[in-house]
């Protein structure tokens, strides 16, 4: 029996993780459940899986939740609640499914407590990859990818020597606007941007997919997960999202991992590896039905966000923190109608241009850079309104 702590439990990854746990009650038990404000979703899954620990973003949210539960768990709130759930004593592995840099501190706390990490929160590695990798090495825990692309690479590398890898190839669907030119993006709406052609995801990651910042963050994540140079990471557009990523080796052989778009696959693999378990309702891949797969270049002129991510990664230090914080702020501003879609990239590029890089930032410096960038962008928007 593997006991699981889940932080970010009511988002898309969190709900699908609960589904995976429920499908395999003989193998998995939910030990801790941390969520934000979605009481309806939390009520359903807490009552079904009965975790020992429950945390919400505030006491007000907990007060809404308590009368709806059929038992009495241990309650926690806020950032400390995230840490309590991430370090729950009996937990063997922590699924970090929170969105954004808020996942950094609980993930580090979990590693320091000796927990394996199933990482769905790419921002943790983007903002503090050097700290996370050092902590993983020091405490001897596993860092297992949940993102479909990185799970694919992880699977392709099974049994292979890392020194034989020539490059890794991340595939990208192209997002909601893959068939539109830059000129056609000037006045797109939030509703347009949230209409992803292949995947069912949360709002923030769907917008990131449309800008390609999501793929850019995944480039930085891949650098840290697989200890690979940015020059050996390639991104290509693959509109069907059937090939989740590939690895090219020195002998020119290419290993690819394929499957229908279903995040429960990589979630389950992170929890069960090296075993492979069945997923109820998972549609089998039928290449005869698909017929053709398409690939094209991920053009930096069409997707400046991808260029900015490679630049931030190569500069290193505190620059990826700036990239991430600025993007999170810009996406939130777009979702709330304060800026236009193309201004997301502009705000990120401006924040990067104004930043003085810290070569080896400490955790406190990373948190301060994150705070300062968000404040700077907020003040700029307020001053312009």
NORBELDA-V835104 format. One record per pair of residues at least 6 apart in sequence whose ideal C-beta (glycine too) atoms are under 7 Angstrom apart, sorted by the first residue. I is the first residue (numbers start at 0). J is the second residue. D is the distance in Angstrom with one decimal. If there is no record, write none. Layout:
i: [I | I]
j: [J | J]
d: [D | D]
This chain:
i: [0 | 0 | 1 | 1 | 1 | 1 | 1 | 2 | 2 | 2 | 2 | 2 | 3 | 3 | 3 | 3 | 3 | 3 | 3 | 3 | 3 | 4 | 4 | 4 | 4 | 4 | 4 | 4 | 5 | 5 | 5 | 5 | 5 | 5 | 5 | 5 | 6 | 6 | 6 | 6 | 6 | 6 | 6 | 6 | 6 | 7 | 7 | 7 | 7 | 7 | 7 | 8 | 8 | 8 | 8 | 8 | 8 | 8 | 9 | 9 | 9 | 9 | 9 | 10 | 10 | 10 | 11 | 11 | 11 | 12 | 12 | 12 | 12 | 12 | 13 | 14 | 15 | 15 | 15 | 16 | 16 | 16 | 17 | 17 | 18 | 19 | 19 | 19 | 19 | 20 | 20 | 20 | 21 | 21 | 22 | 22 | 23 | 27 | 29 | 29 | 30 | 30 | 30 | 30 | 30 | 30 | 31 | 31 | 31 | 31 | 31 | 31 | 32 | 32 | 32 | 32 | 33 | 33 | 33 | 33 | 34 | 34 | 35 | 36 | 36 | 38 | 38 | 38 | 41 | 42 | 42 | 42 | 45 | 45 | 46 | 46 | 49 | 50 | 51 | 51 | 52 | 52 | 52 | 52 | 52 | 52 | 53 | 53 | 54 | 54 | 54 | 54 | 54 | 54 | 55 | 55 | 55 | 56 | 57 | 57 | 58 | 61 | 61 | 75 | 75 | 78 | 81 | 82 | 82 | 82 | 85 | 85 | 85 | 85 | 85 | 86 | 86 | 86 | 90 | 91 | 92 | 92 | 92 | 92 | 93 | 93 | 93 | 93 | 94 | 94 | 95 | 95 | 95 | 95 | 95 | 95 | 95 | 96 | 96 | 97 | 98 | 98 | 99 | 99 | 100 | 100 | 100 | 100 | 100 | 100 | 102 | 102 | 102 | 103 | 103 | 103 | 106 | 106 | 106 | 106 | 107 | 107 | 107 | 109 | 110 | 110 | 110 | 110 | 110 | 111 | 111 | 113 | 113 | 114 | 115 | 115 | 115 | 116 | 116 | 116 | 116 | 117 | 117 | 117 | 117 | 118 | 118 | 118 | 118 | 119 | 119 | 121 | 121 | 121 | 121 | 122 | 122 | 123 | 124 | 124 | 124 | 124 | 124 | 125 | 125 | 125 | 125 | 125 | 126 | 126 | 126 | 126 | 126 | 127 | 127 | 128 | 129 | 130 | 132 | 135 | 142 | 143 | 143 | 144 | 144 | 144 | 144 | 145 | 145 | 145 | 146 | 146 | 146 | 147 | 147 | 147 | 148 | 148 | 148 | 148 | 148 | 149 | 149 | 149 | 149 | 150 | 150 | 150 | 151 | 151 | 151 | 152 | 152 | 152 | 152 | 152 | 154 | 155 | 155 | 155 | 155 | 155 | 156 | 163 | 163 | 164 | 164 | 164 | 165 | 165 | 165 | 165 | 166 | 166 | 166 | 166 | 167 | 167 | 167 | 167 | 167 | 167 | 167 | 168 | 168 | 168 | 168 | 168 | 169 | 169 | 169 | 169 | 169 | 169 | 169 | 170 | 170 | 170 | 170 | 170 | 171 | 171 | 171 | 171 | 171 | 171 | 172 | 172 | 172 | 172 | 172 | 172 | 173 | 173 | 174 | 174 | 174 | 174 | 175 | 175 | 175 | 175 | 175 | 175 | 176 | 176 | 176 | 177 | 177 | 181 | 184 | 184 | 185 | 187 | 189 | 189 | 192 | 192 | 192 | 192 | 193 | 193 | 195 | 195 | 197 | 197 | 198 | 198 | 202 | 203 | 204 | 206 | 206 | 206 | 207 | 207 | 210 | 210 | 210 | 211 | 211 | 211 | 212 | 212 | 212 | 214 | 214 | 215 | 215 | 215 | 215 | 216 | 216 | 218 | 218 | 218 | 218 | 218 | 219 | 219 | 219 | 221 | 221 | 222 | 222 | 222 | 229 | 229 | 229 | 234 | 234 | 235 | 235 | 235 | 236 | 236 | 236 | 237 | 237 | 237 | 238 | 239 | 239 | 239 | 240 | 241 | 241 | 241 | 241 | 242 | 242 | 242 | 243 | 243 | 244 | 245 | 245 | 245 | 246 | 246 | 247 | 257 | 258 | 258 | 259 | 259 | 261 | 263 | 263 | 264 | 264 | 267 | 267 | 297 | 299 | 299 | 303 | 304 | 307 | 307 | 307 | 307 | 308 | 311 | 311 | 311 | 311 | 312 | 314 | 316 | 316 | 316 | 316 | 316 | 317 | 317 | 317 | 317 | 317 | 317 | 318 | 318 | 318 | 320 | 320 | 320 | 321 | 321 | 321 | 321 | 321 | 322 | 322 | 324 | 324 | 324 | 325 | 325 | 325 | 325 | 325 | 326 | 326 | 328 | 328 | 328 | 329 | 329 | 329 | 329 | 329 | 329 | 330 | 332 | 332 | 333 | 333 | 337 | 346 | 350 | 350 | 350 | 357 | 360]
j: [26 | 28 | 26 | 27 | 91 | 92 | 270 | 28 | 30 | 89 | 90 | 91 | 20 | 27 | 28 | 29 | 30 | 90 | 92 | 94 | 270 | 30 | 31 | 84 | 85 | 87 | 90 | 93 | 13 | 16 | 29 | 31 | 32 | 33 | 94 | 96 | 33 | 81 | 84 | 85 | 93 | 95 | 96 | 97 | 105 | 13 | 95 | 96 | 97 | 98 | 120 | 17 | 32 | 33 | 34 | 41 | 44 | 96 | 34 | 35 | 37 | 40 | 41 | 96 | 98 | 201 | 199 | 200 | 201 | 96 | 119 | 145 | 262 | 266 | 96 | 40 | 262 | 263 | 266 | 94 | 96 | 266 | 44 | 48 | 263 | 263 | 266 | 267 | 270 | 27 | 29 | 48 | 47 | 48 | 278 | 279 | 276 | 270 | 48 | 50 | 50 | 51 | 52 | 87 | 89 | 90 | 50 | 51 | 52 | 84 | 87 | 90 | 45 | 50 | 52 | 53 | 54 | 80 | 81 | 84 | 41 | 55 | 56 | 56 | 60 | 60 | 63 | 64 | 64 | 64 | 67 | 68 | 53 | 68 | 68 | 69 | 70 | 72 | 72 | 73 | 72 | 73 | 75 | 83 | 84 | 87 | 72 | 74 | 75 | 76 | 80 | 81 | 83 | 84 | 61 | 64 | 76 | 77 | 76 | 77 | 76 | 74 | 76 | 83 | 84 | 104 | 105 | 104 | 105 | 108 | 93 | 105 | 106 | 108 | 109 | 108 | 109 | 112 | 114 | 115 | 114 | 115 | 117 | 270 | 109 | 114 | 116 | 117 | 117 | 119 | 102 | 106 | 116 | 118 | 119 | 120 | 123 | 119 | 120 | 120 | 201 | 203 | 122 | 327 | 122 | 126 | 323 | 324 | 327 | 369 | 120 | 122 | 123 | 123 | 126 | 127 | 116 | 120 | 123 | 131 | 130 | 131 | 134 | 116 | 116 | 134 | 135 | 138 | 140 | 134 | 138 | 138 | 140 | 140 | 140 | 141 | 143 | 140 | 141 | 142 | 143 | 143 | 145 | 269 | 270 | 142 | 143 | 144 | 145 | 145 | 146 | 146 | 216 | 217 | 220 | 216 | 323 | 131 | 131 | 219 | 220 | 223 | 224 | 216 | 219 | 220 | 319 | 323 | 319 | 320 | 323 | 365 | 369 | 362 | 365 | 223 | 359 | 362 | 223 | 142 | 224 | 269 | 272 | 150 | 153 | 224 | 269 | 265 | 266 | 269 | 217 | 220 | 265 | 243 | 262 | 265 | 169 | 170 | 217 | 243 | 244 | 217 | 220 | 221 | 224 | 265 | 268 | 269 | 243 | 244 | 256 | 167 | 221 | 225 | 244 | 246 | 256 | 245 | 246 | 254 | 255 | 256 | 246 | 248 | 249 | 227 | 246 | 248 | 231 | 247 | 248 | 249 | 231 | 232 | 233 | 247 | 221 | 225 | 227 | 231 | 232 | 244 | 246 | 233 | 235 | 244 | 245 | 247 | 214 | 217 | 218 | 221 | 232 | 234 | 244 | 235 | 237 | 242 | 243 | 244 | 211 | 214 | 234 | 236 | 237 | 297 | 196 | 197 | 208 | 237 | 238 | 240 | 236 | 238 | 195 | 208 | 209 | 211 | 191 | 192 | 194 | 195 | 196 | 209 | 184 | 187 | 209 | 236 | 238 | 301 | 340 | 341 | 341 | 340 | 333 | 334 | 205 | 206 | 209 | 340 | 202 | 205 | 205 | 208 | 240 | 260 | 240 | 260 | 334 | 330 | 213 | 330 | 333 | 334 | 213 | 330 | 304 | 343 | 344 | 302 | 304 | 305 | 304 | 308 | 326 | 234 | 305 | 304 | 305 | 307 | 308 | 308 | 323 | 232 | 234 | 308 | 309 | 312 | 308 | 312 | 319 | 227 | 232 | 229 | 232 | 312 | 309 | 312 | 313 | 297 | 305 | 294 | 296 | 297 | 294 | 295 | 297 | 292 | 293 | 294 | 293 | 289 | 292 | 293 | 260 | 257 | 284 | 289 | 292 | 255 | 257 | 292 | 256 | 258 | 256 | 253 | 254 | 255 | 253 | 254 | 253 | 284 | 264 | 284 | 282 | 284 | 281 | 278 | 281 | 278 | 281 | 276 | 278 | 305 | 305 | 306 | 344 | 344 | 322 | 347 | 348 | 351 | 322 | 318 | 319 | 322 | 351 | 319 | 356 | 356 | 357 | 358 | 359 | 360 | 356 | 357 | 360 | 364 | 365 | 368 | 351 | 354 | 356 | 365 | 368 | 369 | 350 | 351 | 354 | 368 | 372 | 347 | 351 | 369 | 372 | 373 | 346 | 347 | 350 | 372 | 376 | 343 | 347 | 373 | 376 | 377 | 338 | 342 | 343 | 346 | 347 | 376 | 343 | 338 | 380 | 340 | 343 | 380 | 376 | 372 | 375 | 376 | 364 | 368]
d: [6.8 | 5.6 | 6.3 | 5.5 | 5.1 | 6.3 | 6.6 | 5.0 | 4.3 | 5.1 | 5.1 | 5.1 | 6.3 | 5.8 | 6.9 | 5.6 | 6.1 | 6.6 | 5.7 | 6.2 | 6.9 | 5.4 | 4.0 | 5.3 | 5.9 | 5.0 | 4.1 | 4.5 | 5.9 | 5.6 | 6.4 | 6.8 | 5.6 | 6.9 | 4.8 | 6.6 | 4.2 | 5.4 | 5.6 | 5.7 | 6.8 | 5.7 | 6.6 | 5.4 | 5.8 | 5.1 | 6.8 | 3.5 | 3.4 | 6.5 | 7.0 | 7.0 | 4.9 | 6.0 | 4.5 | 6.8 | 6.9 | 6.9 | 4.3 | 6.6 | 4.0 | 4.2 | 5.5 | 5.7 | 6.3 | 5.1 | 6.5 | 5.2 | 4.9 | 3.9 | 4.6 | 6.7 | 6.3 | 6.9 | 4.5 | 6.5 | 5.2 | 5.0 | 5.8 | 5.2 | 6.5 | 5.3 | 4.6 | 6.2 | 6.3 | 5.5 | 5.3 | 4.9 | 6.7 | 4.4 | 5.4 | 6.2 | 6.5 | 6.5 | 6.8 | 5.5 | 6.2 | 6.4 | 4.2 | 4.5 | 5.9 | 5.8 | 6.7 | 5.1 | 5.5 | 4.6 | 5.5 | 6.7 | 3.8 | 3.8 | 4.2 | 6.2 | 5.8 | 4.2 | 7.0 | 5.3 | 4.1 | 6.1 | 5.2 | 4.1 | 4.8 | 6.0 | 4.6 | 5.6 | 5.3 | 6.3 | 4.8 | 5.3 | 6.1 | 6.4 | 4.4 | 6.9 | 6.0 | 6.0 | 6.1 | 5.1 | 6.0 | 6.2 | 5.9 | 6.2 | 6.2 | 5.2 | 6.7 | 6.5 | 5.3 | 5.3 | 4.4 | 5.6 | 3.9 | 6.4 | 3.1 | 6.3 | 6.3 | 5.0 | 4.8 | 6.3 | 6.0 | 6.4 | 6.0 | 6.8 | 5.5 | 5.6 | 6.1 | 4.6 | 6.8 | 6.8 | 4.2 | 6.6 | 5.0 | 4.7 | 5.2 | 3.9 | 6.9 | 5.4 | 4.0 | 5.3 | 5.8 | 4.1 | 5.8 | 6.5 | 6.3 | 4.3 | 5.7 | 6.7 | 4.4 | 4.9 | 5.6 | 6.9 | 4.5 | 6.6 | 5.1 | 5.1 | 6.2 | 5.6 | 6.0 | 4.3 | 6.6 | 4.5 | 6.6 | 5.4 | 6.3 | 5.2 | 5.4 | 5.2 | 5.0 | 5.3 | 6.1 | 6.6 | 6.9 | 5.4 | 3.6 | 6.2 | 4.9 | 5.0 | 5.9 | 5.6 | 6.2 | 6.8 | 4.8 | 6.9 | 6.7 | 6.8 | 5.9 | 6.2 | 6.4 | 4.4 | 5.9 | 5.5 | 5.6 | 6.3 | 6.2 | 5.7 | 6.2 | 6.3 | 5.1 | 4.2 | 6.7 | 6.6 | 7.0 | 5.2 | 6.6 | 5.0 | 5.3 | 4.0 | 6.3 | 6.1 | 6.7 | 5.8 | 5.8 | 3.9 | 6.6 | 6.1 | 5.0 | 6.2 | 4.5 | 6.8 | 5.3 | 6.1 | 5.8 | 6.8 | 4.7 | 4.6 | 6.8 | 5.2 | 4.7 | 6.2 | 5.0 | 5.0 | 6.2 | 4.5 | 5.4 | 5.7 | 6.8 | 6.8 | 5.4 | 3.6 | 7.0 | 6.1 | 5.9 | 5.0 | 7.0 | 4.2 | 6.8 | 5.0 | 5.3 | 5.9 | 6.8 | 5.4 | 5.7 | 5.1 | 6.3 | 7.0 | 7.0 | 4.7 | 6.4 | 5.0 | 5.1 | 6.7 | 5.6 | 5.7 | 4.3 | 7.0 | 6.3 | 6.2 | 5.7 | 3.5 | 5.9 | 6.8 | 3.7 | 3.9 | 3.7 | 5.4 | 6.8 | 6.3 | 5.0 | 5.9 | 5.0 | 6.9 | 4.3 | 4.0 | 7.0 | 5.7 | 6.2 | 5.1 | 5.3 | 6.9 | 6.0 | 6.1 | 7.0 | 4.6 | 5.7 | 5.2 | 4.2 | 6.7 | 5.8 | 5.0 | 6.1 | 6.5 | 6.0 | 6.9 | 5.7 | 6.8 | 5.3 | 4.8 | 6.1 | 6.3 | 4.2 | 6.5 | 6.4 | 5.9 | 6.6 | 6.5 | 6.8 | 4.9 | 5.3 | 6.0 | 4.0 | 5.5 | 6.4 | 5.6 | 6.7 | 4.5 | 5.7 | 5.5 | 6.8 | 6.0 | 6.5 | 5.0 | 6.8 | 7.0 | 6.0 | 4.8 | 4.9 | 5.9 | 6.6 | 4.0 | 4.0 | 6.7 | 6.4 | 5.3 | 5.2 | 5.6 | 6.9 | 4.4 | 5.9 | 6.6 | 5.4 | 6.9 | 6.5 | 6.4 | 5.7 | 5.6 | 6.4 | 5.0 | 6.8 | 5.8 | 7.0 | 5.4 | 4.7 | 6.3 | 6.1 | 5.2 | 5.1 | 6.1 | 4.2 | 5.0 | 6.8 | 5.4 | 6.0 | 5.6 | 5.8 | 4.9 | 6.5 | 6.8 | 3.5 | 6.7 | 4.6 | 5.5 | 6.5 | 4.0 | 4.5 | 4.8 | 4.3 | 6.7 | 5.0 | 5.6 | 6.0 | 5.4 | 5.0 | 6.6 | 2.4 | 6.4 | 6.9 | 5.4 | 6.6 | 5.5 | 6.3 | 6.2 | 6.3 | 4.5 | 5.5 | 6.6 | 5.8 | 6.0 | 6.7 | 5.9 | 6.1 | 5.3 | 5.3 | 4.4 | 6.3 | 5.4 | 6.8 | 5.9 | 6.7 | 4.7 | 5.3 | 6.9 | 6.8 | 5.4 | 5.3 | 6.6 | 5.6 | 6.7 | 4.7 | 5.5 | 7.0 | 6.5 | 6.0 | 5.0 | 5.4 | 6.7 | 5.2 | 6.7 | 6.6 | 5.3 | 6.5 | 4.3 | 7.0 | 4.9 | 4.9 | 6.0 | 5.8 | 5.5 | 4.9 | 5.4 | 5.6 | 5.1 | 6.6 | 6.6 | 6.9 | 5.8 | 6.0 | 5.9 | 6.0 | 4.1 | 5.0 | 5.5 | 6.4 | 5.8 | 6.0 | 6.6 | 6.3 | 4.5 | 4.8 | 4.0 | 6.4 | 6.1 | 6.1 | 4.6 | 5.3 | 4.6 | 6.7 | 6.2 | 5.6 | 4.1 | 4.6 | 6.8 | 6.7 | 5.0 | 6.4 | 6.5 | 5.4 | 5.3 | 4.9 | 5.6 | 5.4 | 5.4 | 4.7 | 6.4 | 5.4 | 6.2 | 6.3 | 4.5 | 4.0 | 5.4 | 5.7 | 4.3 | 3.8 | 5.4 | 6.1 | 6.9 | 5.3 | 5.0 | 4.5 | 6.8 | 6.8 | 7.0 | 4.2 | 4.4 | 6.1 | 6.9 | 6.3 | 4.7 | 6.2 | 6.1 | 5.7 | 5.9 | 5.8 | 5.4 | 6.9 | 6.5 | 5.6 | 6.8]
